[in-house]
């Protein structure tokens, strides 16, 4: 049996034989990673921003585990629709599922402004059912940013569920009618498979109309009691105002949309949206989620230089468009128990004036390792961002071990 002293000596010899700068490719991409397979050119925005390089790092508490945030979930107990003045003169049906609902009527540009006294709301029995009404001046005084002619009404705590009818004989033009049911047991839950995607890429969005017992419940009590069969439509909306219809497919877990982002994403910065409009069994709901879309203006490429002694990572880039690019990542070190834990995070950004090859460094060396922590190391949550165009380009859950 080899003694601990001889074993330590053998390990020292083996480690001494290893190169300080170990060149290796990034680990194979995982299903949750976002990895471009090519780069593309893109024009510089009018304000290209800062061009000076910067890098920094800070220590992490290895006893605090890190986890990736789940994609955002939109929960809605409301809906809206655009109605013509002629339809509003005849009466527009508004399904309600709970008492104390709020109805807001807003004129679109060019429409006749209406006072709350000029529109009526009747319950399923045909009775006028409004407990409180406020006009645009009152709403503005309360801090709400609304257009002139906007009115809002509440149905009251004794209002019955069913189909209400909103009517105004004076309506001319188009109006936005919004209905909010904060006490409704039925909500629309909308969630995407990811919060970012590359131009030309896809993401899956699930829409589920559920009975969760009402907004008063919270935590573990808010379970999905039953799923309601639903139908509806969805719309993909770009920051520049372009839009595309997206089909919804019924499945075991509600409705699913396979969203394909066009390759031509335009030059307008901002988040993209998927807007959904769902109905079932006399219930209407709408919700939207936002996500980032990036052009693959750069990507990680080539062999990564990992210096275990200095804890510095040299990341080669393939740059397709001039701009300022940022790398960020989390360093995991091996603890006394042999387990990898997070010990530092580093960010680094620099300006690249031309397309071609480049390098970004992640310097973890300025952060002292916690006592008992050292190699082997691993860099996780590695990201590449186009700061010039405010776009997340590449992400890897596990990038490199050294």
Buried (B, 14 or more C-beta within 10 A) or exposed (E): EEEEEEEEEEEEEEEEEEEEBBEEEBBEBEEEBBBBEEBBEBEEBEEBEEEEEEBEBEBBEBEEEEEEEEBEEBBBBBBBBEBBBEBBBEBBEBBBBBBBBBBBBBBBEEBBBBEBEBBBBBBBEEEEBBEEBBBBEBBBEEEEEBBEBBBBBBBBEEBBBEEBBBBBEBBBBBBBBBBBBEBBBBBBBBBBBBBBBBBBBEBEBBBBBBBBBBBEEEEEEBEBEEBBEBEBBBBBBBBEEBEEEBEBEEEEEBBBBEBBBEEEBBBEEEBBBBBBBBBBEEBBBBBBBBBBBBBBBBBBBBEBBBBBEEBBBBBBBBBBBBBBBBBBBBBBBBBEEEEBBBBBBBBBBBBBEEBEEBEBBBBBBBBEBBEEBBBEBBBBBBBBBBBBBBBBBBBBBBBBBB
